[in-house]
Amino acid sequence: MNKKDSYSRNKILQKFLGLKTYFRSVFQEVRLEHTQFSMYYCNGVMRFVSYFKKYGRAIDKGLIHDIFKVFFSQLKYGLNGVEVEKEVGKRRIDLYRTVEGEIIEVKTISNISFKKIYGTIKSVFKLVPKADRLWLFFFMKLMPSILKKKNQKDNVKDLKCKYFLIFIDIIITGVEDLTEINKELESGIKELIESGAEELDISKEIIIPLENVVFVEDLKRELEESKKELEEKEKELKEKEKELKEKEKELKKEKLDKKKKLKELKREKLEKKKIKDELEKKEKELQELRKKIKNHEINEKKGI
């Protein structure tokens, strides 16, 4: 069975929805005239990340969009009063608040940049019917290796969590020119990162955008680590094979030595037998000689 088929979209969504209690409070927050910036950190975010990793191949862009859309609509407004994927004319609206008549567009961005944010806002601004709010989501992560390259130190090693989830709520209603919102975005994101770094007592330089919302780069890293571990195991196996060959060589030498000793023993045994046979022959000859001498003495006495 394909892994993508082994998990239903609804089952995955429900897993994420079970994490809402971790997002009741934000780590850092910045409020401006048209925008509200929320930074989530640690337990909830790390669990979010673990689910993205666990269900990685089963999660496509559409499901990512659904996860953030449903998760945060329920987090902010509860289970009632919000319609998901409401059709208005030829357009399908992400979220529609029935009482307020408010239209909310939801976007997730990978490898965030101000250029990407501006482009997203501009495209949403042109939609008809016009959205009242735009929700933007993206991840950032701690990257201490940046400081290592600069020979600087940081206490990031003491931090167990390394991911941040950024949620930007932009009020578009009544806005005619996006210049003011763009300015707020630059100052708001900068302030949010600085306040987060200050709270954690780390350098703001090491809080960087995550390349992919499904954590592909981390999966690649894990794959590299597994590959490295496999290479180490193979190296260890080769060492063991080398040791085994040395042992076999020693055993073979011992066997040859044993065979050589056995051959020497056999030769010694033959030599001993030969000596024994010679001794027995000499003993027999000696007995014959004694017998002759004795007979000679007897004959002399008889005067023969």
Stockholm file with secondary structure:
# STOCKHOLM 1.0

chainA/1-304         MNKKDSYSRNKILQKFLGLKTYFRSVFQEVRLEHTQFSMYYCNGVMRFVSYFKKYGRAIDKGLIHDIFKVFFSQLKYGLNGVEVEKEVGKRRIDLYRTVEGEIIEVKTISNISFKKIYGTIKSVFKLVPKADRLWLFFFMKLMPSILKKKNQKDNVKDLKCKYFLIFIDIIITGVEDLTEINKELESGIKELIESGAEELDISKEIIIPLENVVFVEDLKRELEESKKELEEKEKELKEKEKELKEKEKELKKEKLDKKKKLKELKREKLEKKKIKDELEKKEKELQELRKKIKNHEINEKKGI
#=GR chainA/1-304 SS CCHHHHSCHHHHHHHHHTTGGGGSSCSEEEECSSEEEEEEESHHHHHHHHHHHHTGGGCCHHHHHHHHHHHHHHHHHCSSSEEEEEEETTEEEEEEETTTTEEEEEEECSSCCHHHHHHHHHHHHTCSSCCSEEEEEEEEEECTHHHHHTTCCCGGGGCSCCEEEEEEEEECTTCCCTHHHHHHHHHHHHHHHHHHHHHHTSCGGGEEECSCTTCHHHHHHHHHHHHHHHHHHHHHHHHHHHHHHHHHHHHHHHHHHHHHHHHHHHHHHHHHHHHHHHHHHHHHHHHHHHHHHHHHHHHHHTTC
#=GC SS_cons         CCHHHHSCHHHHHHHHHTTGGGGSSCSEEEECSSEEEEEEESHHHHHHHHHHHHTGGGCCHHHHHHHHHHHHHHHHHCSSSEEEEEEETTEEEEEEETTTTEEEEEEECSSCCHHHHHHHHHHHHTCSSCCSEEEEEEEEEECTHHHHHTTCCCGGGGCSCCEEEEEEEEECTTCCCTHHHHHHHHHHHHHHHHHHHHHHTSCGGGEEECSCTTCHHHHHHHHHHHHHHHHHHHHHHHHHHHHHHHHHHHHHHHHHHHHHHHHHHHHHHHHHHHHHHHHHHHHHHHHHHHHHHHHHHHHHHTTC
//
